[in-house]
Amino acid sequence: MDKEYLIHQKPIKALFIFALPMIIGNLFQQFYNMADSVIVGRFVGESALAAVGASFSLTNVFISIAIGGGVGASVITSRYFGSRDYGRMKQSVYTSLLIFLLLSLILGGFGLSLSRQILQLLNTPAAILDMATEYLNIYFLGLPFLFIYNVLSSMFNALGRSRIPLYLLIFSSVFNVVLDIYMVNSLNMGVAGAAWATLIAQGISAVFSFILFLKELSTYPSKETDIFNFSELKGIAGIALPSILQQSTVSIGMMLVQSVVNSFGVEVLAGYSAASRVESICIVPMAAMGNAMSTFTAQNLGAGSSKRVQKGYMSAIRLVALFALIICFILEIFYPAIMALFLGAEGTVLALQTGTGYLRFLGWFFAGIGLKMITDGLLRGAGDMKMFTVANLANLGLRVLIAVLLAPRLGVAMVWYAVPIGWLANFAISYLEYRTGKWKNFGKETVKTAG
């Protein structure tokens, strides 16, 4: 396939071809993350599911930092790729890898030293605190692997090679599930077994990904470049930091809201945790389209074609609308089987009611996050980060305020009522910025700054 197909092929076809491997790959990633919940819920019990769920909102923050940093850094790489400046492209890649490796070590150390205290601040029920802490500590040990793999995946995507991360994810997902079952069920390691299975699978994927990426990078001719470049770091930071904020917004909101849900007890937490895992899967195609729109925008602005970006945006709207219809249909028809997958026949009535209530309500609103993601992706790909940041802060603020102020008074359902309100507010702000057309001029400025 032409490596520059995002620049040359029909926008809807190019976006779909680019996004499809990311969707499949991210689904596998979510499935093997979800495997921890399913396996401990079925083989250990509802309390173990709640323990993994209590850790999930916090682990998602770190996953989002890794993904957001990778996507943000890959914008610069995509721009250089679009302009065929392979020397500076390699500099941006090496700089990104070194910075995010260092960041992962710092965050991992921070998490290991304060995991129990953070869970206590989130009102984690005392009955599951030890299990949740044990799961979280093992997770933090594997944080460097998580970061390196996600940054490399974004770099593969920046070069239009989104199939390579897909193959690695399929391998690691299957391997993780096998390890999960063996460690949790056969070795009776409980939640610790699920955490170790994830760490091992991610570690192997990160090593393979690094080897394959070095081989891919060697195919692009360029003069010898420095491994680290401060001017490239400045350009990367200008895109990556707001991108981390955007990717982390939902996760930070989930973590803050988690403390509200935790106060309702273990049964509600178990149902909410199961539904949150399903929500993460449903968001996958929308996030993939947003990341595809980001790379599509960056490459085409690098090639000097803002009109093609607008055509791509309209194509992306049609694609996310289709995905939203499919998601709504699946959740409304199959929600009993989905919840039973997590909770089994032993699930309490309150846990089932919480999970099904969350899923059936949210199923009608995934078009909102799809529109948010692709509009944010366009602004991020162009380097138009000011209103992008404002929009995502509005999303976070609304979700947290509604949950914190209203859920204790009106019930836990206010937690999920707040979700589409945040999504739609975010989209409205980002779309108004898109309509101004200012983003068309940011591409040149971003590359100039990075240089």
C-alpha positions in Angstrom: 0.0 0.0 0.0 1.1 3.6 -0.7 2.6 4.9 2.5 1.1 8.4 1.7 -2.5 7.1 1.2 -3.8 9.6 3.8 -2.7 12.4 1.4 -3.8 10.8 -1.9 -6.8 8.5 -1.5 -10.5 9.5 -1.2 -10.8 10.9 2.4 -13.6 8.5 3.6 -11.7 5.5 2.3 -8.3 6.7 3.6 -9.7 7.4 7.1 -11.5 4.1 7.3 -8.4 2.1 6.1 -6.3 4.0 8.7 -8.8 3.7 11.6 -9.8 0.1 11.1 -6.6 -1.5 12.4 -6.6 0.9 15.3 -10.2 0.0 16.1 -9.5 -3.7 16.0 -6.3 -3.3 17.9 -7.8 -1.1 20.6 -10.7 -3.5 20.9 -8.3 -6.2 21.6 -6.5 -4.0 24.1 -9.8 -3.3 25.9 -10.8 -6.9 25.8 -7.6 -8.0 27.5 -8.0 -5.1 30.0 -11.6 -6.3 30.5 -10.4 -9.9 30.9 -9.0 -9.0 34.3 -12.5 -8.0 35.4 -14.4 -10.9 33.7 -12.0 -13.6 35.0 -11.7 -12.3 38.6 -15.4 -11.6 38.7 -16.3 -15.1 37.6 -13.5 -17.1 39.3 -12.9 -15.1 42.5 -16.1 -13.1 43.2 -17.9 -9.8 43.2 -15.5 -8.3 45.8 -12.5 -9.0 43.5 -14.4 -7.4 40.6 -15.0 -4.4 42.7 -11.3 -4.3 43.7 -10.1 -4.3 40.1 -12.8 -1.7 39.3 -11.6 0.5 42.1 -8.2 0.5 40.5 -9.5 0.9 36.9 -10.3 4.6 37.1 -6.8 5.3 38.3 -5.0 3.0 35.9 -7.0 4.6 33.1 -5.5 8.0 33.9 -2.0 6.6 33.3 -3.1 4.8 30.1 -4.5 8.1 28.9 -1.3 9.9 29.6 0.6 7.3 27.6 -1.9 7.4 24.7 -2.3 11.1 24.7 1.5 11.7 24.8 2.0 9.3 22.0 -0.8 10.8 19.8 0.4 14.3 20.6 4.0 13.6 19.8 3.0 11.7 16.6 1.5 14.9 15.2 5.0 16.4 14.7 6.1 13.1 13.2 3.2 13.0 10.8 3.9 16.6 9.8 7.5 15.8 9.0 6.4 12.6 7.2 3.9 14.6 5.1 6.7 17.0 4.1 9.2 14.2 3.6 11.7 15.7 6.1 12.9 12.3 7.3 15.9 13.6 9.3 13.8 15.8 11.6 11.1 13.1 11.7 13.6 10.7 13.2 14.8 13.3 15.7 11.2 13.8 16.9 10.7 10.1 17.3 13.9 9.5 19.4 13.2 12.6 21.5 9.6 11.4 22.2 10.8 7.9 23.2 13.4 9.2 25.7 11.1 11.7 27.3 8.2 9.3 27.8 10.4 6.6 29.1 11.7 9.0 31.7 8.1 10.1 32.5 6.9 6.5 32.9 9.7 5.8 35.5 8.8 8.9 37.5 5.0 8.2 37.4 5.6 4.5 38.2 7.7 5.4 41.3 5.0 8.0 42.4 2.3 5.4 42.0 4.1 2.7 43.9 4.8 5.0 46.9 1.2 6.4 47.1 -1.2 3.8 45.7 -2.9 2.9 49.0 -3.3 6.6 50.0 -4.8 7.4 46.6 -7.3 4.6 46.8 -8.2 5.8 50.3 -8.8 9.3 49.0 -11.1 7.8 46.4 -13.2 6.3 49.2 -12.4 2.8 48.2 -14.4 0.4 50.5 -12.2 -1.0 53.3 -13.3 -4.5 52.5 -11.5 -4.4 49.1 -8.7 -1.9 49.9 -5.9 -4.5 50.2 -6.8 -6.3 47.0 -7.1 -3.1 45.1 -3.7 -1.9 46.4 -2.0 -5.2 45.5 -3.4 -5.0 41.9 -2.4 -1.4 41.5 1.2 -1.9 42.7 1.9 -4.6 40.2 0.4 -2.4 37.5 2.7 0.4 38.3 5.7 -1.9 37.9 4.8 -2.4 34.3 4.2 1.3 33.5 7.4 1.8 31.4 6.3 -1.1 29.1 2.8 0.5 28.8 4.2 3.9 27.9 6.8 2.7 25.4 4.3 0.4 23.6 1.6 3.2 23.3 4.1 5.8 22.1 5.5 3.4 19.5 1.9 2.5 18.4 1.2 6.2 17.8 4.5 6.5 15.8 3.6 3.6 13.6 0.2 5.3 13.0 2.0 8.5 12.2 3.8 6.7 9.4 0.5 5.2 8.1 1.6 1.7 9.4 -1.4 1.1 11.7 -1.5 -2.6 11.0 1.7 -3.4 12.9 0.3 -2.3 16.3 -2.8 -4.3 15.5 -0.8 -7.6 15.0 1.1 -7.0 18.3 -2.2 -6.3 20.1 -3.8 -9.4 18.9 -0.8 -11.4 20.1 -0.6 -9.8 23.5 -4.4 -9.9 24.0 -4.6 -13.6 23.5 -1.5 -14.2 25.5 -2.8 -12.1 28.4 -6.2 -13.9 28.5 -4.4 -17.3 28.7 -2.1 -16.0 31.4 -5.1 -14.5 33.3 -7.0 -17.8 33.4 -3.8 -19.8 34.4 -2.7 -17.4 37.1 -6.1 -16.5 38.5 -7.9 -19.9 38.2 -5.1 -22.5 38.2 -2.6 -20.9 40.5 -5.3 -19.2 42.7 -3.3 -15.9 42.6 -6.5 -13.8 42.7 -6.3 -10.1 41.5 -2.5 -10.3 41.7 -2.5 -13.0 39.0 -4.6 -10.8 36.7 -2.2 -7.9 37.2 0.9 -10.0 36.6 -0.6 -11.4 33.4 -1.2 -7.9 32.1 2.4 -6.8 32.9 4.0 -9.8 31.2 1.9 -9.4 28.1 2.5 -5.7 27.8 6.2 -6.1 28.4 6.7 -8.6 25.6 4.6 -6.4 23.2 6.7 -3.4 24.1 10.0 -5.2 23.3 8.7 -6.6 19.9 7.2 -3.2 19.0 10.6 -1.4 19.6 12.5 -3.9 17.5 10.0 -3.6 14.6 9.9 0.2 14.8 13.7 0.5 14.5 13.5 -1.7 11.4 10.7 0.5 9.9 12.6 3.7 10.7 15.7 2.4 8.9 13.7 2.4 5.6 13.5 6.2 5.5 16.7 7.8 4.0 18.2 10.7 6.0 21.4 12.1 7.3 22.6 11.0 10.8 20.6 12.8 13.5 21.0 13.4 17.2 19.0 11.1 19.4 17.7 14.0 21.5 16.9 17.5 20.4 15.7 20.3 22.7 14.0 22.3 19.9 12.1 19.2 18.8 11.1 18.7 22.5 9.6 22.2 22.6 7.4 21.4 19.5 6.4 18.0 20.9 5.5 19.4 24.3 3.3 22.1 22.7 1.1 19.4 21.1 1.6 16.5 23.5 0.7 18.2 26.8 -2.7 19.4 25.6 -3.2 16.0 24.0 -2.5 14.3 27.3 -5.0 16.6 28.9 -7.6 15.7 26.2 -7.0 11.9 26.5 -6.9 12.1 30.3 -10.1 14.2 30.7 -12.5 11.3 30.6 -10.2 9.2 32.8 -9.6 12.0 35.3 -13.3 12.6 35.4 -13.9 8.9 36.0 -11.3 8.8 38.8 -12.9 11.8 40.6 -16.4 10.4 40.0 -15.2 7.0 41.3 -15.0 8.4 44.8 -18.7 9.3 44.6 -19.6 5.8 43.3 -17.4 4.2 46.0 -19.5 5.8 48.7 -22.5 3.8 47.5 -20.9 0.5 48.6 -19.3 -2.6 47.0 -22.4 -3.9 45.1 -23.0 -0.5 43.3 -19.2 -0.3 42.6 -19.2 -3.8 41.1 -22.1 -2.9 38.7 -20.6 0.4 37.8 -17.1 -1.1 37.2 -18.6 -3.7 34.8 -20.5 -1.0 32.9 -17.4 1.3 32.8 -15.4 -1.5 31.1 -18.1 -1.9 28.5 -18.2 1.9 28.0 -14.5 1.9 27.4 -15.0 -0.7 24.6 -17.8 1.4 23.0 -15.6 4.5 23.0 -12.8 2.6 21.0 -14.1 3.3 17.5 -14.7 7.0 18.3 -11.2 7.4 19.8 -9.7 5.7 16.8 -11.5 8.0 14.4 -10.3 11.0 16.5 -6.7 9.8 16.3 -7.1 9.0 12.5 -8.5 12.6 12.0 -5.4 13.9 13.9 -2.9 12.1 11.6 -5.0 12.8 8.5 -5.0 16.6 9.4 -1.3 16.7 10.2 -0.2 14.9 7.1 -2.5 16.9 4.8 -1.6 20.3 6.3 2.1 19.2 6.0 1.3 18.6 2.3 -0.4 22.0 2.1 -4.0 20.8 1.6 -6.5 22.3 4.1 -9.5 21.7 1.8 -8.8 18.0 1.9 -8.9 18.2 5.7 -12.4 19.7 5.6 -13.6 16.9 3.3 -12.0 14.4 5.7 -13.9 15.9 8.6 -17.3 15.5 6.9 -16.4 11.9 6.0 -15.4 11.3 9.7 -18.9 12.6 10.8 -20.6 10.0 8.6 -18.4 7.2 10.0 -18.9 8.0 13.7 -22.7 8.3 13.1 -22.6 4.7 11.7 -20.6 3.5 14.7 -22.9 5.1 17.1 -26.0 3.4 15.6 -24.3 0.0 15.9 -23.3 0.6 19.5 -26.8 1.7 20.5 -28.4 -1.4 18.9 -26.0 -3.8 20.6 -26.3 -2.2 24.1 -30.1 -2.0 23.9 -30.5 -5.6 22.8 -27.7 -7.5 24.5 -27.3 -5.7 27.8 -28.5 -8.7 30.0 -25.9 -11.0 28.5 -23.2 -8.3 28.7 -23.7 -7.8 32.4 -24.0 -11.5 33.1 -20.5 -11.9 31.5 -19.0 -9.9 34.4 -21.3 -10.8 37.3 -22.4 -14.3 36.5 -25.4 -16.0 38.1 -24.2 -14.9 41.6 -24.4 -11.2 40.8 -26.5 -9.2 43.3 -29.7 -7.4 42.2 -28.2 -4.0 43.0 -25.0 -4.6 41.0 -27.1 -5.7 38.0 -29.4 -2.8 38.3 -26.5 -0.3 38.5 -24.7 -1.8 35.5 -27.7 -2.2 33.2 -29.0 1.3 34.1 -25.7 2.8 33.1 -25.4 0.9 29.8 -28.9 1.4 28.6 -28.9 5.2 29.2 -25.5 5.8 27.7 -26.1 3.7 24.6 -28.1 6.6 23.1 -25.3 9.2 23.3 -22.2 7.7 21.7 -22.6 10.0 18.7 -21.8 12.8 21.1 -18.4 11.5 22.0 -17.8 10.6 18.3 -18.3 14.2 17.2 -16.2 15.4 20.1 -13.3 13.0 19.2 -13.1 13.8 15.5 -13.3 17.6 16.1 -10.7 17.4 18.8 -8.6 15.3 16.5 -8.7 17.8 13.7 -7.7 20.7 16.1 -4.9 18.6 17.6 -3.6 17.5 14.2 -3.5 21.2 13.2 -1.8 22.3 16.4 -4.7 24.5 17.4 -4.5 23.7 21.1 -6.0 26.6 23.0 -9.7 26.0 22.5 -9.1 22.3 22.3 -7.9 22.5 25.9 -10.7 24.7 27.0 -13.3 22.3 25.5 -11.8 19.3 27.4 -11.6 21.2 30.7 -15.3 22.1 30.2 -16.1 18.4 29.7 -14.2 17.4 32.8 -15.6 20.2 35.0 -19.3 19.5 34.1 -19.0 15.7 34.6 -17.3 16.1 38.0 -19.6 18.9 39.2 -22.8 17.1 38.3 -21.7 13.8 39.9 -20.3 15.3 43.0 -23.1 17.8 43.7 -26.1 15.8 42.6 -25.3 12.1 43.0 -25.3 12.1 46.8 -28.7 13.8 46.8 -30.5 12.3 43.8 -28.8 8.9 43.4 -25.9 7.2 41.6 -27.7 7.6 38.2 -26.6 11.2 38.2 -23.0 9.9 37.6 -24.0 8.7 34.1 -26.4 11.5 33.3 -23.4 13.8 33.5 -21.5 11.9 30.9 -23.3 13.0 27.6 -23.6 16.6 29.0 -19.8 16.8 29.2 -19.3 15.2 25.8 -21.7 17.6 24.0 -20.3 20.7 25.7 -16.9 19.7 24.6 -18.0 19.2 21.0 -19.8 22.5 20.9 -16.7 24.5 22.0 -14.4 22.6 19.6 -16.8 22.8 16.7 -17.1 26.6 17.1 -13.3 26.8 17.0 -13.3 24.6 13.8 -15.8 26.9 12.2 -13.5 30.0 12.6 -10.9 28.4 10.3 -8.0 29.5 12.5 -6.7 25.9 12.5 -5.6 26.2 8.8 -2.7 28.4 9.8 -1.5 26.5 12.8 0.2 23.7 10.9 3.0 25.8 9.5 3.5 27.5 12.9 3.8 24.1 14.7 6.5 22.7 12.4 8.4 26.0 12.4 8.3 26.1 16.3 9.5 22.4 16.4 12.4 23.3 14.1 
